[in-house]
Amino acid sequence: MKKIKYSNPLSMLNQKGFSLIELIIILVIIGIMIAASSSRLKDITTNARVGASINQITGDIDQAKTISMSMRSQIQIIFNQNNETYTIYKDGILYNDFPGSENGIVNLLGDNNNADVDITSVSLNGSNTLTFDKWGNCLQSGTIVLNNDRQIQIKNLTGHWEIIN
């Protein structure tokens, strides 16, 4: 017959918890995990903000084309790299009623919600202006680059855009 050994219940009462070294090691591991996740979280939020800005720009390009055809007016979008905005003009006059703009100006930084968004370059046939004539034809082609790596490529005549990562 095999003897079963029981532990002494009094020895378990003497153990009160974790040692100081064990607690320090756990805190260091948690700190490393928080540091690693916070840097990754910043990358994720930056990508989300750039994606939202791309959606804003491409939506406004489509909207400008639609408005130019429906109102038989020339619509221009003039990009300003210095302050991350673009301005919409209808027949050469600031288009105050353009949807989603504040008096014809669309600010990609908003109220600092997209502070990580940068219009790096705009090259639309050598200018920073995208023009739709009164029939909805796009008169320029070229690229708009955000944060040095995300490109919106715009085709001449159709105004069809494509996002290139």
C-alpha positions as CSV (number, residue, x, y, z in Angstrom):
1,M,0.0,0.0,0.0
2,K,1.2,3.5,-0.9
3,K,1.5,6.1,1.7
4,I,-0.3,9.4,0.9
5,K,1.6,12.5,2.1
6,Y,-0.5,15.4,3.3
7,S,0.9,18.9,3.6
8,N,0.8,20.6,6.8
9,P,-2.0,23.3,6.9
10,L,0.1,25.4,9.2
11,S,2.9,25.8,6.6
12,M,0.3,27.3,4.2
13,L,-0.7,29.9,6.8
14,N,2.9,31.2,6.9
15,Q,2.8,32.2,3.2
16,K,1.3,35.6,3.0
17,G,1.6,36.5,-0.7
18,F,4.1,37.5,-3.3
19,S,7.7,38.6,-2.5
20,L,8.8,42.1,-3.3
21,I,11.0,40.8,-6.2
22,E,8.1,39.0,-7.8
23,L,6.0,42.1,-7.7
24,I,8.7,44.2,-9.2
25,I,9.2,41.7,-12.0
26,I,5.5,41.7,-12.8
27,L,5.4,45.5,-12.8
28,V,8.4,45.7,-15.2
29,I,6.7,43.2,-17.6
30,I,3.4,45.2,-17.5
31,G,5.4,48.4,-18.2
32,I,7.1,46.9,-21.2
33,M,3.8,45.7,-22.6
34,I,2.2,49.1,-22.1
35,A,5.1,50.8,-23.8
36,A,5.0,48.5,-26.8
37,S,1.3,48.8,-27.2
38,S,1.2,52.6,-27.0
39,S,3.7,53.0,-29.8
40,R,1.7,50.6,-32.0
41,L,-1.5,52.4,-31.0
42,K,-0.1,55.7,-32.3
43,D,0.7,54.1,-35.7
44,I,-2.8,52.7,-35.9
45,T,-4.4,56.1,-35.1
46,T,-2.2,57.9,-37.6
47,N,-3.2,55.5,-40.3
48,A,-6.8,55.9,-39.4
49,R,-6.5,59.7,-39.6
50,V,-4.8,59.5,-43.0
51,G,-7.4,57.2,-44.2
52,A,-10.2,59.5,-43.1
53,S,-8.4,62.4,-44.9
54,I,-8.2,60.4,-48.1
55,N,-11.9,59.6,-47.8
56,Q,-12.6,63.3,-47.3
57,I,-10.5,64.4,-50.3
58,T,-11.8,61.7,-52.7
59,G,-15.4,62.3,-51.6
60,D,-15.0,66.0,-52.3
61,I,-13.4,65.3,-55.7
62,D,-16.5,63.2,-56.6
63,Q,-18.8,65.9,-55.1
64,A,-17.1,68.7,-57.1
65,K,-17.5,66.7,-60.4
66,T,-21.2,66.1,-59.6
67,I,-21.8,69.8,-58.8
68,S,-20.0,71.0,-61.9
69,M,-22.3,68.8,-64.1
70,S,-25.5,69.6,-62.2
71,M,-25.0,73.3,-62.0
72,R,-23.2,73.7,-65.3
73,S,-20.4,75.5,-63.5
74,Q,-16.7,75.3,-63.4
75,I,-15.5,73.9,-60.0
76,Q,-11.9,74.3,-58.8
77,I,-10.3,72.7,-55.8
78,I,-7.1,74.5,-54.8
79,F,-4.8,72.6,-52.4
80,N,-2.7,74.5,-49.9
81,Q,0.1,72.3,-48.5
82,N,1.2,74.9,-45.9
83,N,-1.8,74.7,-43.7
84,E,-3.3,71.3,-44.8
85,T,-6.4,72.8,-46.4
86,Y,-8.1,73.1,-49.8
87,T,-10.5,75.7,-51.1
88,I,-13.4,75.2,-53.5
89,Y,-14.3,77.8,-56.1
90,K,-17.4,77.9,-58.3
91,D,-16.9,79.9,-61.5
92,G,-13.9,81.6,-60.0
93,I,-15.8,82.7,-56.8
94,L,-15.3,81.1,-53.4
95,Y,-18.0,78.4,-53.1
96,N,-19.2,79.1,-49.5
97,D,-22.0,76.5,-49.7
98,F,-19.8,73.5,-50.6
99,P,-20.9,70.6,-48.5
100,G,-18.6,69.8,-45.6
101,S,-16.6,73.0,-45.9
102,E,-16.4,76.1,-43.7
103,N,-17.1,79.0,-46.1
104,G,-15.6,77.0,-49.0
105,I,-12.4,75.9,-47.1
106,V,-11.9,72.3,-46.0
107,N,-9.3,71.9,-43.2
108,L,-7.9,68.4,-43.0
109,L,-6.6,69.1,-39.5
110,G,-10.2,70.0,-38.4
111,D,-10.1,70.7,-34.6
112,N,-6.8,68.8,-34.3
113,N,-8.5,65.4,-34.9
114,N,-6.2,64.8,-37.8
115,A,-3.0,66.4,-36.5
116,D,-0.9,63.6,-38.0
117,V,-2.1,64.3,-41.5
118,D,0.3,66.2,-43.9
119,I,-0.3,67.1,-47.5
120,T,3.2,66.3,-48.6
121,S,2.9,67.3,-52.3
122,V,0.3,68.2,-54.9
123,S,1.2,67.8,-58.6
124,L,-1.7,68.3,-60.9
125,N,-0.2,69.1,-64.3
126,G,2.4,71.2,-62.5
127,S,-0.1,73.1,-60.3
128,N,-2.0,72.7,-57.1
129,T,-5.4,73.2,-58.7
130,L,-7.9,70.5,-59.8
131,T,-10.6,71.9,-62.2
132,F,-13.8,70.4,-63.4
133,D,-15.5,72.2,-66.4
134,K,-19.2,72.6,-66.7
135,W,-19.6,69.2,-68.3
136,G,-17.8,67.4,-65.4
137,N,-14.5,66.9,-67.3
138,C,-11.4,66.9,-65.2
139,L,-8.9,69.3,-66.8
140,Q,-5.8,68.1,-64.8
141,S,-4.3,64.8,-63.9
142,G,-1.6,64.0,-61.3
143,T,-1.1,63.0,-57.7
144,I,-1.8,64.3,-54.2
145,V,0.6,62.7,-51.6
146,L,-0.3,62.5,-47.9
147,N,2.3,61.8,-45.2
148,N,5.0,61.0,-47.8
149,D,3.5,57.5,-48.6
150,R,-0.2,57.6,-49.4
151,Q,-1.0,58.9,-52.9
152,I,-4.3,59.8,-54.6
153,Q,-3.8,59.5,-58.3
154,I,-6.3,61.5,-60.4
155,K,-7.0,60.8,-64.1
156,N,-7.5,63.5,-66.7
157,L,-10.9,63.9,-68.3
158,T,-12.8,61.4,-66.2
159,G,-11.6,62.6,-62.8
160,H,-11.4,59.0,-61.7
161,W,-9.1,58.7,-58.7
162,E,-7.1,55.8,-57.4
163,I,-5.4,55.3,-54.0
164,I,-1.8,54.1,-54.1
165,N,-0.1,53.1,-50.9
